[in-house]
């Protein structure tokens, strides 16, 4: 009935990772783009924390894909914060 979660997660995390790397490398992005990236970052951070908690409690293990996605959210959050402070 539903598709695989990678079909949705990979494009979202690629978007966040590219925005975060652009910020960390000193790129200049418009405020509206930064606001949308920050909104997606905050939503996905809350989702990943909830999802990792659910998987750790229900199956007692964490998947490497989920940990990698969490790491990309941290990179994107750091880049967006750096860009937000520069503007």
Buried (B, 14 or more C-beta within 10 A) or exposed (E): EEEEEEEEBEEBBEBBBBBBBBBBEEEEBEEEEBEEBBEBBEEBBEBBEEBBEEBEEEEEEEEEEBEEBBEBBBBBBBBBBBBBEEE
